Amino acid sequence: MSKINISLILGLMFVFVACNDDPISPSNGNTTNSNANSNASLMGNADTRSNGSIVTLGTVQAVSEGNLSLREVASRMEMPRLQGGDRNLFIVHTVPTYGVNYCMDYSYDLRAQYWVAFRWDKSNSVKNTTRTDAWSADPLIPTAYQTDYSDHSGNGYTRGHMVASEDRVNSVAANQQTFYYSNMHPQSYDFNTDGIWWHIENKVLRNVFNQDGFRDTLYVVKGGTIDPGNYTMVNKLPVPKYFFMAVLCKKNSNPSLGGYKAIGFWMEHKSNTDTNYKSYAVSIDKLEQLTGFDFFCNLPDELEEKIESSLVTNLW
């Protein structure tokens, strides 16, 4: 068991931070209900709290700064189905003011995340700070599996945020956590800086989709491919051949499909300054085929199937 030194006071603060409840209750692990592929089905019946220690819940190893329910976090709508197993770690980063900041599924063997997941809503889409540049190793990861500056230095790539700095400017603590090296993948300059990845992040996600008139809640998953055959190794780090985003939008005023709509993006990792983001749009079903991940697995299955098979680009 790995123990992180965190003050008792900070831990108690997290107990009382409320997470925004999802409008549909996730599965409790009962495989006979309509949500049998939810993350709760992987985590057994125990609800062990982390408090900075790595804990085991069913087949999942998990860790968080605070004392919140890891089962409840894994059951949030933005979460893909977890990898589980003793070589992967479900990491939940939290901050006192906003509770869950973002989560990731992390591979010990590759020292890289499979994906990061977070949400935007009216409460956390505020700007209270600026970029901190607080580059550091992720303190929730055992030292043997951390990455640091030396892994990313001189490899010919930029340090590509998955949760972008500008995605989390609601507090200094939230922004600092985006600079953990665990949140990075090596990215080509003209892909990450003024490239297609940057364009979708900045011009589309933040300035079109994450607006009160467009969403009540936006659930976002980002990542790069680190499955066999879909990455190369540089400086002992995997460099993804493809990057992806999965986006689920909840708008209560839209009765279609329970108020939900979803879109995926799939991009080859290369210099690319294209700005036509719809050229890279795919359904979530297609993105699942390409990545092998089960996105938004906590939706009831009958609703999940309809939402993920549908892609109407003029709604985006």
C-alpha positions as CSV (number, residue, x, y, z in Angstrom):
1,M,0.0,0.0,0.0
2,S,1.4,3.4,-1.0
3,K,0.8,6.2,1.4
4,I,0.8,9.9,0.4
5,N,1.3,12.5,3.1
6,I,-1.8,14.6,3.1
7,S,-3.0,16.6,6.1
8,L,-6.0,15.5,8.1
9,I,-7.6,18.9,7.6
10,L,-7.4,18.7,3.8
11,G,-8.8,15.2,3.9
12,L,-11.7,16.3,6.0
13,M,-12.5,19.2,3.6
14,F,-12.9,16.7,0.8
15,V,-15.5,14.8,2.8
16,F,-17.9,17.7,2.6
17,V,-17.4,18.7,-1.0
18,A,-20.5,17.7,-3.0
19,C,-20.1,16.1,-6.4
20,N,-22.7,17.2,-9.0
21,D,-25.1,14.2,-9.1
22,D,-25.7,12.7,-12.4
23,P,-29.3,12.7,-13.5
24,I,-29.4,8.9,-14.0
25,S,-28.4,6.6,-11.1
26,P,-25.6,4.3,-12.2
27,S,-25.6,0.5,-11.7
28,N,-24.9,-0.9,-8.3
29,G,-23.1,-3.9,-9.9
30,N,-26.2,-6.0,-10.4
31,T,-25.6,-7.7,-13.8
32,T,-29.4,-8.3,-14.3
33,N,-30.2,-4.6,-14.5
34,S,-30.1,-2.2,-17.5
35,N,-26.6,-1.0,-16.7
36,A,-24.6,-4.2,-16.4
37,N,-21.4,-2.8,-17.9
38,S,-21.0,0.0,-15.4
39,N,-17.8,0.5,-13.4
40,A,-19.6,-0.4,-10.2
41,S,-19.8,-4.0,-11.5
42,L,-16.0,-4.1,-11.3
43,M,-15.6,-2.8,-7.8
44,G,-17.3,-5.3,-5.6
45,N,-19.5,-4.2,-2.6
46,A,-16.9,-2.5,-0.5
47,D,-16.6,1.3,-0.6
48,T,-13.1,1.7,0.7
49,R,-11.9,5.4,0.9
50,S,-8.4,6.3,-0.3
51,N,-7.2,9.3,1.8
52,G,-4.0,9.2,-0.3
53,S,-3.5,5.4,-0.1
54,I,-3.8,3.0,-3.0
55,V,-6.8,0.8,-2.2
56,T,-8.4,-2.2,-4.0
57,L,-12.1,-2.3,-4.8
58,G,-13.0,-5.6,-6.5
59,T,-10.7,-5.8,-9.5
60,V,-9.7,-2.1,-9.5
61,Q,-6.8,-0.4,-7.8
62,A,-7.6,3.2,-7.0
63,V,-6.3,6.3,-5.3
64,S,-7.4,9.8,-4.5
65,E,-6.3,12.7,-2.4
66,G,-9.5,12.8,-0.3
67,N,-12.0,10.7,1.5
68,L,-14.7,10.7,-1.2
69,S,-16.4,7.5,-2.4
70,L,-14.3,5.9,-5.2
71,R,-17.3,3.8,-6.3
72,E,-19.4,6.9,-6.8
73,V,-16.6,8.7,-8.7
74,A,-16.1,5.6,-11.0
75,S,-19.9,5.7,-11.6
76,R,-19.9,9.3,-12.9
77,M,-21.2,9.7,-16.4
78,E,-17.9,10.9,-17.9
79,M,-16.1,7.6,-17.0
80,P,-15.2,5.0,-19.5
81,R,-15.0,1.4,-18.3
82,L,-11.9,0.9,-16.2
83,Q,-9.1,-1.4,-17.1
84,G,-8.8,-3.0,-13.7
85,G,-6.0,-5.4,-12.7
86,D,-2.9,-4.9,-10.6
87,R,-0.9,-3.1,-13.4
88,N,-3.3,-0.3,-13.8
89,L,-4.3,2.5,-11.4
90,F,-7.6,4.5,-11.3
91,I,-6.5,8.0,-10.2
92,V,-9.0,10.6,-8.9
93,H,-7.6,14.1,-8.5
94,T,-9.7,16.3,-6.3
95,V,-9.5,19.9,-5.0
96,P,-11.3,21.4,-2.0
97,T,-13.5,23.9,-3.8
98,Y,-14.8,21.8,-6.7
99,G,-14.4,18.2,-5.5
100,V,-13.4,15.9,-8.4
101,N,-11.1,17.7,-10.7
102,Y,-10.3,15.0,-13.3
103,C,-9.7,11.2,-13.3
104,M,-7.5,8.9,-15.3
105,D,-6.8,5.3,-15.9
106,Y,-3.0,4.8,-15.7
107,S,-0.7,2.0,-16.9
108,Y,2.2,1.1,-14.7
109,D,4.0,-0.8,-17.5
110,L,4.0,2.2,-20.0
111,R,4.0,5.0,-17.4
112,A,1.2,6.7,-19.3
113,Q,-2.6,7.1,-19.0
114,Y,-5.1,5.4,-21.3
115,W,-7.4,8.4,-21.0
116,V,-8.4,11.3,-18.8
117,A,-12.1,12.1,-18.0
118,F,-13.6,15.3,-16.6
119,R,-16.8,17.4,-16.7
120,W,-17.8,21.0,-17.3
121,D,-20.8,22.7,-15.9
122,K,-21.9,26.2,-15.0
123,S,-20.2,26.0,-11.5
124,N,-16.7,24.9,-12.6
125,S,-16.5,26.7,-15.9
126,V,-15.4,30.0,-14.3
127,K,-12.0,31.7,-14.6
128,N,-10.5,32.5,-11.2
129,T,-6.8,32.0,-12.1
130,T,-4.3,31.7,-15.0
131,R,-1.8,29.1,-16.2
132,T,0.4,28.1,-13.3
133,D,3.1,26.1,-15.2
134,A,3.4,24.0,-12.0
135,W,5.1,21.0,-13.8
136,S,5.6,18.1,-11.4
137,A,5.4,14.3,-11.0
138,D,2.0,13.0,-10.0
139,P,2.2,12.4,-6.2
140,L,-0.6,9.8,-6.3
141,I,1.5,7.4,-8.4
142,P,4.1,5.2,-6.8
143,T,7.6,6.6,-7.5
144,A,8.7,3.6,-9.6
145,Y,6.0,4.4,-12.2
146,Q,6.0,8.2,-12.2
147,T,7.3,10.3,-15.1
148,D,9.1,13.6,-14.8
149,Y,10.8,16.3,-16.8
150,S,13.7,14.1,-17.9
151,D,11.3,11.7,-19.7
152,H,9.8,14.6,-21.8
153,S,13.0,16.6,-22.3
154,G,14.8,16.5,-25.7
155,N,12.5,14.0,-27.3
156,G,11.4,16.2,-30.2
157,Y,7.8,16.5,-28.9
158,T,5.9,19.0,-26.9
159,R,4.3,18.0,-23.5
160,G,0.7,17.6,-24.6
161,H,-1.8,18.1,-21.9
162,M,-4.9,15.9,-22.0
163,V,-6.8,18.0,-19.5
164,A,-5.6,21.3,-20.8
165,S,-4.4,24.1,-18.5
166,E,-7.2,26.3,-19.8
167,D,-9.8,23.5,-19.1
168,R,-9.2,24.1,-15.4
169,V,-8.8,27.8,-14.5
170,N,-11.5,27.7,-11.7
171,S,-8.8,27.5,-9.0
172,V,-5.1,27.5,-8.6
173,A,-5.1,23.9,-7.2
174,A,-7.2,22.6,-10.1
175,N,-4.8,24.2,-12.6
176,Q,-1.7,22.9,-10.9
177,Q,-3.0,19.4,-11.2
178,T,-3.2,19.7,-14.9
179,F,0.6,20.1,-14.9
180,Y,1.3,16.6,-13.5
181,Y,3.3,14.7,-16.0
182,S,0.8,11.8,-15.8
183,N,-1.6,14.1,-17.7
184,M,0.8,14.4,-20.6
185,H,1.4,12.6,-23.9
186,P,4.3,13.6,-26.2
187,Q,2.7,15.5,-29.1
188,S,4.0,17.0,-32.4
189,Y,4.3,20.7,-32.3
190,D,2.0,21.4,-35.2
191,F,-0.6,19.0,-33.8
192,N,-0.6,20.4,-30.3
193,T,0.2,24.1,-30.9
194,D,-2.1,25.7,-33.4
195,G,-2.8,22.3,-34.8
196,I,-6.0,20.2,-35.1
197,W,-5.8,19.0,-31.5
198,W,-5.4,22.6,-30.2
199,H,-8.2,23.8,-32.5
200,I,-10.7,21.3,-31.2
201,E,-9.7,21.9,-27.6
202,N,-9.8,25.7,-27.8
203,K,-12.1,26.7,-30.6
204,V,-14.6,23.9,-30.2
205,L,-14.7,22.3,-26.8
206,R,-14.2,25.4,-24.7
207,N,-15.7,28.1,-26.8
208,V,-18.6,26.3,-28.5
209,F,-19.6,23.2,-26.5
210,N,-18.8,24.4,-23.0
211,Q,-21.3,27.3,-23.0
212,D,-24.4,27.6,-20.9
213,G,-26.7,27.8,-23.9
214,F,-25.3,24.6,-25.3
215,R,-24.9,22.3,-22.3
216,D,-26.1,21.8,-18.7
217,T,-23.2,19.4,-18.2
218,L,-20.5,18.4,-20.7
219,Y,-18.7,15.0,-20.1
220,V,-15.3,14.8,-21.8
221,V,-12.8,11.9,-22.3
222,K,-9.4,12.6,-24.0
223,G,-6.5,10.3,-24.7
224,G,-3.9,8.9,-27.0
225,T,-3.5,5.3,-28.2
226,I,-1.1,3.2,-26.1
227,D,-2.4,-0.2,-27.1
228,P,0.0,-2.6,-29.0
229,G,0.9,-1.4,-32.5
230,N,-0.6,2.1,-31.9
231,Y,2.4,3.8,-30.4
232,T,6.2,4.1,-30.7
233,M,8.7,4.5,-27.8
234,V,10.8,7.6,-27.4
235,N,12.8,8.3,-24.3
236,K,11.0,5.4,-22.6
237,L,7.6,7.0,-23.1
238,P,4.9,5.8,-25.6
239,V,4.1,8.3,-28.4
240,P,0.6,7.6,-29.5
241,K,-0.1,7.2,-33.2
242,Y,-3.6,8.5,-32.8
243,F,-5.5,10.8,-30.4
244,F,-9.1,10.8,-29.5
245,M,-11.9,12.7,-27.7
246,A,-15.3,11.5,-26.6
247,V,-17.9,14.1,-25.7
248,L,-21.3,13.6,-24.1
249,C,-23.6,16.6,-23.7
250,K,-26.6,16.8,-21.3
251,K,-29.1,19.5,-22.0
252,N,-32.3,19.1,-19.9
253,S,-34.4,21.3,-22.3
254,N,-33.8,18.8,-25.1
255,P,-36.1,15.8,-24.6
256,S,-34.5,13.7,-27.4
257,L,-32.6,10.7,-26.0
258,G,-33.1,11.8,-22.4
259,G,-31.5,15.2,-23.2
260,Y,-28.2,13.6,-24.3
261,K,-26.1,13.7,-27.5
262,A,-22.6,12.5,-28.1
263,I,-19.7,12.9,-30.6
264,G,-16.3,11.4,-30.9
265,F,-13.1,12.7,-32.6
266,W,-10.3,10.5,-34.0
267,M,-7.1,12.1,-35.3
268,E,-3.8,10.7,-36.6
269,H,-0.9,12.1,-34.7
270,K,1.0,14.2,-37.2
271,S,1.6,17.8,-38.1
272,N,-1.8,19.1,-39.0
273,T,-3.1,22.6,-39.0
274,D,-6.6,21.8,-40.3
275,T,-9.5,23.6,-38.7
276,N,-12.4,21.6,-40.1
277,Y,-13.1,19.7,-36.9
278,K,-16.1,17.9,-38.3
279,S,-13.8,16.0,-40.7
280,Y,-12.6,14.1,-37.7
281,A,-16.0,13.4,-36.1
282,V,-17.1,9.8,-35.6
283,S,-19.9,8.2,-33.5
284,I,-19.0,6.9,-30.1
285,D,-19.6,3.4,-31.3
286,K,-17.0,3.9,-34.0
287,L,-14.6,5.4,-31.5
288,E,-15.0,2.4,-29.3
289,Q,-14.1,0.2,-32.2
290,L,-11.0,2.2,-32.9
291,T,-9.8,2.5,-29.3
292,G,-11.1,-0.6,-27.6
293,F,-12.6,1.5,-24.8
294,D,-16.2,1.4,-23.5
295,F,-17.1,5.1,-23.2
296,F,-19.9,6.4,-21.1
297,C,-20.5,2.9,-19.7
298,N,-22.5,4.2,-16.8
299,L,-25.4,5.2,-18.9
300,P,-28.3,2.6,-18.9
301,D,-27.5,0.2,-21.7
302,E,-30.7,0.9,-23.7
303,L,-30.0,4.6,-23.7
304,E,-26.2,4.1,-24.2
305,E,-26.8,2.1,-27.4
306,K,-29.0,4.8,-29.0
307,I,-26.8,7.7,-28.0
308,E,-23.5,6.1,-29.0
309,S,-24.7,4.8,-32.4
310,S,-26.1,8.2,-33.4
311,L,-24.0,11.0,-34.9
312,V,-25.7,14.1,-36.2
313,T,-22.9,16.6,-36.9
314,N,-25.2,19.6,-37.4
315,L,-26.1,19.3,-33.7
316,W,-22.5,20.1,-32.9
